[in-house]
Amino acid sequence: MKIFHTIIGEVELTNERKSHISLKHPELKPHIKKISQVLSSPDSIRRSKFDREALLFYKYFDKIKGGKYINVTVKTGQRDFVLTAYITDRIRAGEPYEPE
């Protein structure tokens, strides 16, 4: 397990979630180390439209597939952990996250 320091506090990446990301989103596997950059200095953080306890962290990388974002979805609650991560061409809808 890895711990990342973010604007919302500590976020865990468990071995199980890392395996999930590698299996379900193999295009991210060569860029898995960039998760720390996304969480530590995101370009945008949005609250999921579908799950109020999920935050979507986005960071743009111009060298990934000609310019793409990496999304790292963090489930918040009693403990904050990475739910999934994937490459996307845009920031999804949802209200901007405002720290409390």
Biopython code that builds the backbone (N, CA, C, O; Angstrom):
import numpy as np
from Bio.PDB.StructureBuilder import StructureBuilder

atoms = [
    (1, "MET", "N", (0.838, -1.173, 0.000)),
    (1, "MET", "CA", (0.000, 0.000, 0.000)),
    (1, "MET", "C", (0.887, 1.242, 0.000)),
    (1, "MET", "O", (1.939, 1.279, 0.639)),
    (2, "LYS", "N", (0.427, 2.270, -0.744)),
    (2, "LYS", "CA", (1.116, 3.559, -0.771)),
    (2, "LYS", "C", (0.195, 4.612, -0.190)),
    (2, "LYS", "O", (-1.028, 4.516, -0.293)),
    (3, "ILE", "N", (0.794, 5.608, 0.414)),
    (3, "ILE", "CA", (0.058, 6.751, 0.966)),
    (3, "ILE", "C", (0.500, 8.008, 0.216)),
    (3, "ILE", "O", (1.694, 8.259, 0.052)),
    (4, "PHE", "N", (-0.469, 8.783, -0.232)),
    (4, "PHE", "CA", (-0.199, 10.042, -0.930)),
    (4, "PHE", "C", (-0.748, 11.192, -0.090)),
    (4, "PHE", "O", (-1.801, 11.070, 0.536)),
    (5, "HIS", "N", (-0.021, 12.310, -0.083)),
    (5, "HIS", "CA", (-0.466, 13.507, 0.631)),
    (5, "HIS", "C", (-1.130, 14.432, -0.382)),
    (5, "HIS", "O", (-0.526, 14.801, -1.389)),
    (6, "THR", "N", (-2.371, 14.800, -0.106)),
    (6, "THR", "CA", (-3.175, 15.591, -1.039)),
    (6, "THR", "C", (-3.807, 16.767, -0.310)),
    (6, "THR", "O", (-3.646, 16.924, 0.900)),
    (7, "ILE", "N", (-4.519, 17.580, -1.054)),
    (7, "ILE", "CA", (-5.244, 18.716, -0.491)),
    (7, "ILE", "C", (-6.324, 18.260, 0.496)),
    (7, "ILE", "O", (-6.720, 19.026, 1.373)),
    (8, "ILE", "N", (-6.800, 17.025, 0.359)),
    (8, "ILE", "CA", (-7.842, 16.521, 1.263)),
    (8, "ILE", "C", (-7.255, 15.704, 2.410)),
    (8, "ILE", "O", (-7.997, 15.235, 3.273)),
    (9, "GLY", "N", (-5.949, 15.529, 2.432)),
    (9, "GLY", "CA", (-5.287, 14.724, 3.453)),
    (9, "GLY", "C", (-4.622, 13.507, 2.836)),
    (9, "GLY", "O", (-4.295, 13.502, 1.649)),
    (10, "GLU", "N", (-4.423, 12.480, 3.643)),
    (10, "GLU", "CA", (-3.774, 11.264, 3.154)),
    (10, "GLU", "C", (-4.759, 10.407, 2.359)),
    (10, "GLU", "O", (-5.911, 10.223, 2.751)),
    (11, "VAL", "N", (-4.271, 9.887, 1.228)),
    (11, "VAL", "CA", (-5.061, 9.003, 0.369)),
    (11, "VAL", "C", (-4.262, 7.720, 0.167)),
    (11, "VAL", "O", (-3.074, 7.760, -0.153)),
    (12, "GLU", "N", (-4.924, 6.588, 0.357)),
    (12, "GLU", "CA", (-4.286, 5.280, 0.220)),
    (12, "GLU", "C", (-4.470, 4.731, -1.191)),
    (12, "GLU", "O", (-5.509, 4.934, -1.819)),
    (13, "LEU", "N", (-3.451, 4.037, -1.677)),
    (13, "LEU", "CA", (-3.560, 3.216, -2.876)),
    (13, "LEU", "C", (-3.194, 1.801, -2.452)),
    (13, "LEU", "O", (-2.021, 1.487, -2.249)),
    (14, "THR", "N", (-4.208, 0.952, -2.319)),
    (14, "THR", "CA", (-3.963, -0.419, -1.885)),
    (14, "THR", "C", (-3.453, -1.260, -3.047)),
    (14, "THR", "O", (-3.618, -0.887, -4.208)),
    (15, "ASN", "N", (-2.845, -2.378, -2.738)),
    (15, "ASN", "CA", (-2.380, -3.295, -3.781)),
    (15, "ASN", "C", (-3.549, -3.809, -4.606)),
    (15, "ASN", "O", (-3.418, -4.006, -5.814)),
    (16, "GLU", "N", (-4.691, -4.028, -3.963)),
    (16, "GLU", "CA", (-5.880, -4.510, -4.681)),
    (16, "GLU", "C", (-6.350, -3.477, -5.703)),
    (16, "GLU", "O", (-6.685, -3.837, -6.832)),
    (17, "ARG", "N", (-6.380, -2.198, -5.322)),
    (17, "ARG", "CA", (-6.814, -1.146, -6.252)),
    (17, "ARG", "C", (-5.784, -0.947, -7.363)),
    (17, "ARG", "O", (-6.155, -0.681, -8.506)),
    (18, "LYS", "N", (-4.502, -1.071, -7.042)),
    (18, "LYS", "CA", (-3.461, -0.963, -8.071)),
    (18, "LYS", "C", (-3.620, -2.087, -9.093)),
    (18, "LYS", "O", (-3.468, -1.860, -10.294)),
    (19, "SER", "N", (-3.921, -3.283, -8.629)),
    (19, "SER", "CA", (-4.163, -4.414, -9.541)),
    (19, "SER", "C", (-5.393, -4.163, -10.396)),
    (19, "SER", "O", (-5.390, -4.442, -11.594)),
    (20, "HIS", "N", (-6.448, -3.635, -9.780)),
    (20, "HIS", "CA", (-7.669, -3.305, -10.529)),
    (20, "HIS", "C", (-7.357, -2.334, -11.669)),
    (20, "HIS", "O", (-7.781, -2.540, -12.806)),
    (21, "ILE", "N", (-6.610, -1.273, -11.349)),
    (21, "ILE", "CA", (-6.260, -0.268, -12.362)),
    (21, "ILE", "C", (-5.465, -0.907, -13.493)),
    (21, "ILE", "O", (-5.742, -0.646, -14.664)),
    (22, "SER", "N", (-4.486, -1.735, -13.164)),
    (22, "SER", "CA", (-3.656, -2.382, -14.190)),
    (22, "SER", "C", (-4.470, -3.323, -15.078)),
    (22, "SER", "O", (-4.220, -3.417, -16.280)),
    (23, "LEU", "N", (-5.439, -4.017, -14.488)),
    (23, "LEU", "CA", (-6.259, -4.964, -15.251)),
    (23, "LEU", "C", (-7.348, -4.282, -16.072)),
    (23, "LEU", "O", (-7.545, -4.621, -17.239)),
    (24, "LYS", "N", (-8.046, -3.338, -15.486)),
    (24, "LYS", "CA", (-9.183, -2.690, -16.154)),
    (24, "LYS", "C", (-8.782, -1.532, -17.055)),
    (24, "LYS", "O", (-9.514, -1.179, -17.979)),
    (25, "HIS", "N", (-7.621, -0.939, -16.790)),
    (25, "HIS", "CA", (-7.165, 0.224, -17.559)),
    (25, "HIS", "C", (-5.694, 0.037, -17.945)),
    (25, "HIS", "O", (-4.835, 0.804, -17.508)),
    (26, "PRO", "N", (-5.400, -0.989, -18.769)),
    (26, "PRO", "CA", (-3.999, -1.314, -19.085)),
    (26, "PRO", "C", (-3.238, -0.176, -19.770)),
    (26, "PRO", "O", (-2.008, -0.144, -19.717)),
    (27, "GLU", "N", (-3.944, 0.750, -20.407)),
    (27, "GLU", "CA", (-3.271, 1.879, -21.050)),
    (27, "GLU", "C", (-2.590, 2.785, -20.023)),
    (27, "GLU", "O", (-1.690, 3.551, -20.369)),
    (28, "LEU", "N", (-3.018, 2.698, -18.764)),
    (28, "LEU", "CA", (-2.420, 3.517, -17.713)),
    (28, "LEU", "C", (-1.198, 2.862, -17.079)),
    (28, "LEU", "O", (-0.415, 3.528, -16.401)),
    (29, "LYS", "N", (-1.033, 1.561, -17.299)),
    (29, "LYS", "CA", (0.042, 0.817, -16.629)),
    (29, "LYS", "C", (1.422, 1.470, -16.789)),
    (29, "LYS", "O", (2.152, 1.560, -15.802)),
    (30, "PRO", "N", (1.818, 1.935, -18.000)),
    (30, "PRO", "CA", (3.141, 2.569, -18.117)),
    (30, "PRO", "C", (3.227, 3.922, -17.399)),
    (30, "PRO", "O", (4.317, 4.467, -17.221)),
    (31, "HIS", "N", (2.077, 4.458, -16.991)),
    (31, "HIS", "CA", (2.035, 5.784, -16.369)),
    (31, "HIS", "C", (1.572, 5.714, -14.912)),
    (31, "HIS", "O", (1.231, 6.745, -14.332)),
    (32, "ILE", "N", (1.554, 4.548, -14.321)),
    (32, "ILE", "CA", (1.001, 4.362, -12.970)),
    (32, "ILE", "C", (1.698, 5.243, -11.927)),
    (32, "ILE", "O", (1.074, 5.648, -10.945)),
    (33, "LYS", "N", (2.973, 5.539, -12.130)),
    (33, "LYS", "CA", (3.700, 6.380, -11.172)),
    (33, "LYS", "C", (3.224, 7.836, -11.206)),
    (33, "LYS", "O", (3.504, 8.598, -10.282)),
    (34, "LYS", "N", (2.516, 8.219, -12.250)),
    (34, "LYS", "CA", (2.010, 9.585, -12.357)),
    (34, "LYS", "C", (0.821, 9.831, -11.421)),
    (34, "LYS", "O", (0.401, 10.974, -11.240)),
    (35, "ILE", "N", (0.283, 8.771, -10.833)),
    (35, "ILE", "CA", (-0.818, 8.935, -9.881)),
    (35, "ILE", "C", (-0.407, 9.893, -8.769)),
    (35, "ILE", "O", (-1.214, 10.711, -8.327)),
    (36, "SER", "N", (0.825, 9.803, -8.318)),
    (36, "SER", "CA", (1.277, 10.698, -7.243)),
    (36, "SER", "C", (1.242, 12.162, -7.689)),
    (36, "SER", "O", (0.893, 13.034, -6.893)),
    (37, "GLN", "N", (1.596, 12.448, -8.947)),
    (37, "GLN", "CA", (1.554, 13.817, -9.465)),
    (37, "GLN", "C", (0.123, 14.326, -9.553)),
    (37, "GLN", "O", (-0.163, 15.477, -9.223)),
    (38, "VAL", "N", (-0.769, 13.452, -10.003)),
    (38, "VAL", "CA", (-2.176, 13.840, -10.130)),
    (38, "VAL", "C", (-2.739, 14.210, -8.757)),
    (38, "VAL", "O", (-3.430, 15.219, -8.615)),
    (39, "LEU", "N", (-2.439, 13.382, -7.744)),
    (39, "LEU", "CA", (-2.978, 13.623, -6.412)),
    (39, "LEU", "C", (-2.310, 14.801, -5.700)),
    (39, "LEU", "O", (-2.966, 15.511, -4.937)),
    (40, "SER", "N", (-1.024, 15.015, -5.936)),
    (40, "SER", "CA", (-0.327, 16.085, -5.226)),
    (40, "SER", "C", (-0.516, 17.455, -5.869)),
    (40, "SER", "O", (-0.509, 18.466, -5.166)),
    (41, "SER", "N", (-0.686, 17.509, -7.189)),
    (41, "SER", "CA", (-0.868, 18.809, -7.856)),
    (41, "SER", "C", (-1.848, 18.692, -9.020)),
    (41, "SER", "O", (-1.458, 18.837, -10.178)),
    (42, "PRO", "N", (-3.116, 18.432, -8.716)),
    (42, "PRO", "CA", (-4.112, 18.292, -9.781)),
    (42, "PRO", "C", (-4.406, 19.616, -10.479)),
    (42, "PRO", "O", (-4.276, 20.689, -9.889)),
    (43, "ASP", "N", (-4.803, 19.521, -11.740)),
    (43, "ASP", "CA", (-5.271, 20.703, -12.468)),
    (43, "ASP", "C", (-6.692, 21.050, -12.045)),
    (43, "ASP", "O", (-7.086, 22.216, -12.038)),
    (44, "SER", "N", (-7.454, 20.019, -11.693)),
    (44, "SER", "CA", (-8.851, 20.210, -11.310)),
    (44, "SER", "C", (-9.273, 19.069, -10.387)),
    (44, "SER", "O", (-8.802, 17.939, -10.516)),
    (45, "ILE", "N", (-10.166, 19.387, -9.457)),
    (45, "ILE", "CA", (-10.812, 18.366, -8.639)),
    (45, "ILE", "C", (-12.308, 18.601, -8.748)),
    (45, "ILE", "O", (-12.787, 19.708, -8.499)),
    (46, "ARG", "N", (-13.041, 17.567, -9.117)),
    (46, "ARG", "CA", (-14.496, 17.653, -9.265)),
    (46, "ARG", "C", (-15.153, 16.649, -8.334)),
    (46, "ARG", "O", (-14.574, 15.608, -8.025)),
    (47, "ARG", "N", (-16.347, 16.958, -7.893)),
    (47, "ARG", "CA", (-17.137, 16.005, -7.115)),
    (47, "ARG", "C", (-17.958, 15.194, -8.109)),
    (47, "ARG", "O", (-18.602, 15.761, -8.992)),
    (48, "SER", "N", (-17.940, 13.885, -7.973)),
    (48, "SER", "CA", (-18.682, 13.012, -8.883)),
    (48, "SER", "C", (-20.175, 13.333, -8.853)),
    (48, "SER", "O", (-20.738, 13.590, -7.789)),
    (49, "LYS", "N", (-20.810, 13.319, -10.016)),
    (49, "LYS", "CA", (-22.257, 13.508, -10.111)),
    (49, "LYS", "C", (-23.001, 12.292, -9.572)),
    (49, "LYS", "O", (-24.152, 12.396, -9.148)),
    (50, "PHE", "N", (-22.337, 11.139, -9.590)),
    (50, "PHE", "CA", (-23.003, 9.878, -9.263)),
    (50, "PHE", "C", (-22.763, 9.432, -7.827)),
    (50, "PHE", "O", (-23.545, 8.649, -7.287)),
    (51, "ASP", "N", (-21.698, 9.917, -7.202)),
    (51, "ASP", "CA", (-21.343, 9.501, -5.853)),
    (51, "ASP", "C", (-20.757, 10.700, -5.121)),
    (51, "ASP", "O", (-19.629, 11.107, -5.401)),
    (52, "ARG", "N", (-21.507, 11.264, -4.191)),
    (52, "ARG", "CA", (-21.076, 12.471, -3.481)),
    (52, "ARG", "C", (-19.814, 12.247, -2.658)),
    (52, "ARG", "O", (-19.161, 13.211, -2.258)),
    (53, "GLU", "N", (-19.463, 10.998, -2.401)),
    (53, "GLU", "CA", (-18.256, 10.692, -1.635)),
    (53, "GLU", "C", (-17.061, 10.386, -2.531)),
    (53, "GLU", "O", (-16.029, 9.922, -2.047)),
    (54, "ALA", "N", (-17.187, 10.640, -3.827)),
    (54, "ALA", "CA", (-16.077, 10.399, -4.760)),
    (54, "ALA", "C", (-15.599, 11.730, -5.334)),
    (54, "ALA", "O", (-16.391, 12.548, -5.803)),
    (55, "LEU", "N", (-14.281, 11.924, -5.282)),
    (55, "LEU", "CA", (-13.660, 13.099, -5.873)),
    (55, "LEU", "C", (-12.837, 12.667, -7.078)),
    (55, "LEU", "O", (-12.144, 11.650, -7.037)),
    (56, "LEU", "N", (-12.920, 13.447, -8.147)),
    (56, "LEU", "CA", (-12.216, 13.153, -9.390)),
    (56, "LEU", "C", (-11.055, 14.131, -9.532)),
    (56, "LEU", "O", (-11.266, 15.323, -9.756)),
    (57, "PHE", "N", (-9.850, 13.635, -9.402)),
    (57, "PHE", "CA", (-8.633, 14.426, -9.546)),
    (57, "PHE", "C", (-8.161, 14.311, -10.992)),
    (57, "PHE", "O", (-8.064, 13.205, -11.523)),
    (58, "TYR", "N", (-7.863, 15.447, -11.639)),
    (58, "TYR", "CA", (-7.411, 15.462, -13.028)),
    (58, "TYR", "C", (-6.096, 16.210, -13.159)),
    (58, "TYR", "O", (-5.869, 17.230, -12.509)),
    (59, "LYS", "N", (-5.239, 15.676, -14.014)),
    (59, "LYS", "CA", (-4.004, 16.380, -14.391)),
    (59, "LYS", "C", (-3.729, 16.070, -15.859)),
    (59, "LYS", "O", (-3.848, 14.929, -16.306)),
    (60, "TYR", "N", (-3.359, 17.115, -16.594)),
    (60, "TYR", "CA", (-3.080, 16.993, -18.027)),
    (60, "TYR", "C", (-1.606, 16.669, -18.254)),
    (60, "TYR", "O", (-0.721, 17.252, -17.630)),
    (61, "PHE", "N", (-1.365, 15.720, -19.167)),
    (61, "PHE", "CA", (-0.007, 15.330, -19.566)),
    (61, "PHE", "C", (0.065, 15.391, -21.085)),
    (61, "PHE", "O", (-0.621, 14.632, -21.769)),
    (62, "ASP", "N", (0.889, 16.289, -21.618)),
    (62, "ASP", "CA", (0.948, 16.443, -23.071)),
    (62, "ASP", "C", (1.677, 15.305, -23.776)),
    (62, "ASP", "O", (1.561, 15.168, -24.994)),
    (63, "LYS", "N", (2.422, 14.487, -23.040)),
    (63, "LYS", "CA", (3.153, 13.383, -23.675)),
    (63, "LYS", "C", (2.405, 12.046, -23.610)),
    (63, "LYS", "O", (2.938, 11.026, -24.046)),
    (64, "ILE", "N", (1.214, 12.035, -23.089)),
    (64, "ILE", "CA", (0.410, 10.810, -23.065)),
    (64, "ILE", "C", (-0.572, 10.867, -24.230)),
    (64, "ILE", "O", (-1.489, 11.688, -24.244)),
    (65, "LYS", "N", (-0.373, 9.995, -25.193)),
    (65, "LYS", "CA", (-1.269, 9.873, -26.350)),
    (65, "LYS", "C", (-1.553, 11.212, -27.027)),
    (65, "LYS", "O", (-2.687, 11.474, -27.428)),
    (66, "GLY", "N", (-0.549, 12.049, -27.155)),
    (66, "GLY", "CA", (-0.715, 13.335, -27.829)),
    (66, "GLY", "C", (-1.400, 14.399, -26.983)),
    (66, "GLY", "O", (-1.745, 15.465, -27.494)),
    (67, "GLY", "N", (-1.598, 14.131, -25.721)),
    (67, "GLY", "CA", (-2.214, 15.097, -24.813)),
    (67, "GLY", "C", (-3.496, 14.570, -24.203)),
    (67, "GLY", "O", (-4.555, 14.638, -24.826)),
    (68, "LYS", "N", (-3.412, 14.054, -23.007)),
    (68, "LYS", "CA", (-4.584, 13.499, -22.307)),
    (68, "LYS", "C", (-4.498, 13.822, -20.822)),
    (68, "LYS", "O", (-3.445, 14.206, -20.312)),
    (69, "TYR", "N", (-5.610, 13.660, -20.151)),
    (69, "TYR", "CA", (-5.676, 13.773, -18.696)),
    (69, "TYR", "C", (-5.563, 12.391, -18.077)),
    (69, "TYR", "O", (-5.967, 11.390, -18.669)),
    (70, "ILE", "N", (-5.013, 12.357, -16.886)),
    (70, "ILE", "CA", (-5.159, 11.177, -16.040)),
    (70, "ILE", "C", (-6.161, 11.566, -14.977)),
    (70, "ILE", "O", (-6.022, 12.596, -14.318)),
    (71, "ASN", "N", (-7.177, 10.726, -14.815)),
    (71, "ASN", "CA", (-8.159, 10.885, -13.747)),
    (71, "ASN", "C", (-7.826, 9.885, -12.661)),
    (71, "ASN", "O", (-7.607, 8.705, -12.938)),
    (72, "VAL", "N", (-7.787, 10.353, -11.427)),
    (72, "VAL", "CA", (-7.667, 9.475, -10.272)),
    (72, "VAL", "C", (-8.911, 9.724, -9.427)),
    (72, "VAL", "O", (-9.115, 10.828, -8.923)),
    (73, "THR", "N", (-9.737, 8.700, -9.276)),
    (73, "THR", "CA", (-10.968, 8.815, -8.502)),
    (73, "THR", "C", (-10.702, 8.351, -7.080)),
    (73, "THR", "O", (-10.234, 7.235, -6.852)),
    (74, "VAL", "N", (-11.009, 9.226, -6.125)),
    (74, "VAL", "CA", (-10.764, 8.956, -4.716)),
    (74, "VAL", "C", (-12.095, 8.846, -3.985)),
    (74, "VAL", "O", (-12.933, 9.746, -4.053)),
    (75, "LYS", "N", (-12.273, 7.745, -3.295)),
    (75, "LYS", "CA", (-13.452, 7.543, -2.451)),
    (75, "LYS", "C", (-13.141, 8.122, -1.081)),
    (75, "LYS", "O", (-12.140, 7.761, -0.461)),
    (76, "THR", "N", (-13.998, 9.024, -0.607)),
    (76, "THR", "CA", (-13.772, 9.667, 0.675)),
    (76, "THR", "C", (-14.726, 9.098, 1.719)),
    (76, "THR", "O", (-15.747, 8.499, 1.383)),
    (77, "GLY", "N", (-14.388, 9.290, 2.953)),
    (77, "GLY", "CA", (-15.217, 8.796, 4.052)),
    (77, "GLY", "C", (-14.355, 8.603, 5.276)),
    (77, "GLY", "O", (-13.522, 9.450, 5.601)),
    (78, "GLN", "N", (-14.557, 7.478, 5.961)),
    (78, "GLN", "CA", (-13.743, 7.208, 7.148)),
    (78, "GLN", "C", (-12.273, 7.112, 6.794)),
    (78, "GLN", "O", (-11.412, 7.522, 7.573)),
    (79, "ARG", "N", (-11.985, 6.573, 5.623)),
    (79, "ARG", "CA", (-10.626, 6.588, 5.095)),
    (79, "ARG", "C", (-10.729, 6.951, 3.622)),
    (79, "ARG", "O", (-11.685, 6.566, 2.949)),
    (80, "ASP", "N", (-9.761, 7.681, 3.127)),
    (80, "ASP", "CA", (-9.767, 8.114, 1.728)),
    (80, "ASP", "C", (-8.833, 7.202, 0.950)),
    (80, "ASP", "O", (-7.680, 7.001, 1.332)),
    (81, "PHE", "N", (-9.354, 6.643, -0.166)),
    (81, "PHE", "CA", (-8.537, 5.718, -0.942)),
    (81, "PHE", "C", (-8.808, 5.873, -2.426)),
    (81, "PHE", "O", (-9.881, 6.319, -2.831)),
    (82, "VAL", "N", (-7.809, 5.493, -3.244)),
    (82, "VAL", "CA", (-7.952, 5.509, -4.693)),
    (82, "VAL", "C", (-8.899, 4.384, -5.073)),
    (82, "VAL", "O", (-8.669, 3.218, -4.754)),
    (83, "LEU", "N", (-9.968, 4.761, -5.760)),
    (83, "LEU", "CA", (-10.943, 3.788, -6.237)),
    (83, "LEU", "C", (-10.519, 3.254, -7.605)),
    (83, "LEU", "O", (-10.529, 2.046, -7.841)),
    (84, "THR", "N", (-10.147, 4.168, -8.499)),
    (84, "THR", "CA", (-9.694, 3.786, -9.832)),
    (84, "THR", "C", (-8.898, 4.944, -10.426)),
    (84, "THR", "O", (-8.823, 6.028, -9.848)),
    (85, "ALA", "N", (-8.312, 4.693, -11.585)),
    (85, "ALA", "CA", (-7.593, 5.729, -12.337)),
    (85, "ALA", "C", (-7.627, 5.327, -13.803)),
    (85, "ALA", "O", (-7.616, 4.140, -14.132)),
    (86, "TYR", "N", (-7.667, 6.320, -14.676)),
    (86, "TYR", "CA", (-7.719, 6.037, -16.109)),
    (86, "TYR", "C", (-7.303, 7.275, -16.896)),
    (86, "TYR", "O", (-7.207, 8.374, -16.350)),
    (87, "ILE", "N", (-7.061, 7.073, -18.177)),
    (87, "ILE", "CA", (-6.709, 8.154, -19.098)),
    (87, "ILE", "C", (-7.992, 8.621, -19.782)),
    (87, "ILE", "O", (-8.821, 7.808, -20.191)),
    (88, "THR", "N", (-8.145, 9.937, -19.901)),
    (88, "THR", "CA", (-9.337, 10.496, -20.537)),
    (88, "THR", "C", (-8.953, 11.738, -21.335)),
    (88, "THR", "O", (-7.910, 12.346, -21.097)),
    (89, "ASP", "N", (-9.806, 12.103, -22.280)),
    (89, "ASP", "CA", (-9.513, 13.281, -23.099)),
    (89, "ASP", "C", (-10.151, 14.558, -22.555)),
    (89, "ASP", "O", (-9.909, 15.645, -23.080)),
    (90, "ARG", "N", (-10.965, 14.431, -21.506)),
    (90, "ARG", "CA", (-11.610, 15.630, -20.973)),
    (90, "ARG", "C", (-11.928, 15.471, -19.490)),
    (90, "ARG", "O", (-11.938, 14.371, -18.939)),
    (91, "ILE", "N", (-12.184, 16.607, -18.878)),
    (91, "ILE", "CA", (-12.632, 16.631, -17.494)),
    (91, "ILE", "C", (-14.140, 16.400, -17.499)),
    (91, "ILE", "O", (-14.877, 17.080, -18.214)),
    (92, "ARG", "N", (-14.585, 15.455, -16.712)),
    (92, "ARG", "CA", (-16.003, 15.100, -16.657)),
    (92, "ARG", "C", (-16.812, 16.178, -15.921)),
    (92, "ARG", "O", (-16.276, 16.991, -15.168)),
    (93, "ALA", "N", (-18.114, 16.144, -16.173)),
    (93, "ALA", "CA", (-19.020, 17.075, -15.503)),
    (93, "ALA", "C", (-19.043, 16.773, -14.006)),
    (93, "ALA", "O", (-18.689, 15.678, -13.569)),
    (94, "GLY", "N", (-19.451, 17.731, -13.265)),
    (94, "GLY", "CA", (-19.520, 17.612, -11.815)),
    (94, "GLY", "C", (-19.091, 18.940, -11.226)),
    (94, "GLY", "O", (-18.342, 19.690, -11.853)),
    (95, "GLU", "N", (-19.554, 19.229, -10.040)),
    (95, "GLU", "CA", (-19.230, 20.530, -9.458)),
    (95, "GLU", "C", (-17.785, 20.553, -8.971)),
    (95, "GLU", "O", (-17.260, 19.539, -8.511)),
    (96, "PRO", "N", (-17.149, 21.717, -9.077)),
    (96, "PRO", "CA", (-15.778, 21.833, -8.591)),
    (96, "PRO", "C", (-15.727, 21.562, -7.087)),
    (96, "PRO", "O", (-16.630, 21.948, -6.345)),
    (97, "TYR", "N", (-14.673, 20.900, -6.656)),
    (97, "TYR", "CA", (-14.484, 20.614, -5.238)),
    (97, "TYR", "C", (-13.962, 21.864, -4.551)),
    (97, "TYR", "O", (-13.021, 22.501, -5.024)),
    (98, "GLU", "N", (-14.573, 22.202, -3.448)),
    (98, "GLU", "CA", (-14.122, 23.318, -2.626)),
    (98, "GLU", "C", (-13.719, 22.767, -1.273)),
    (98, "GLU", "O", (-14.557, 22.197, -0.574)),
    (99, "PRO", "N", (-12.441, 22.922, -0.874)),
    (99, "PRO", "CA", (-12.025, 22.437, 0.440)),
    (99, "PRO", "C", (-12.848, 23.077, 1.548)),
    (99, "PRO", "O", (-13.213, 24.251, 1.471)),
    (100, "GLU", "N", (-13.130, 22.305, 2.558)),
    (100, "GLU", "CA", (-13.968, 22.812, 3.663)),
    (100, "GLU", "C", (-13.159, 23.489, 4.719)),
    (100, "GLU", "O", (-13.712, 23.968, 5.709)),
]
sb = StructureBuilder()
sb.init_structure("model")
sb.init_model(0)
sb.init_chain("A")
sb.init_seg("    ")
for serial, (resi, resn, name, xyz) in enumerate(atoms, 1):
    if name == "N":
        sb.init_residue(resn, " ", resi, " ")
    sb.init_atom(name, np.array(xyz, "f"), 0.0, 1.0, " ", f" {name:<3s}", serial, name[0])
structure = sb.get_structure()
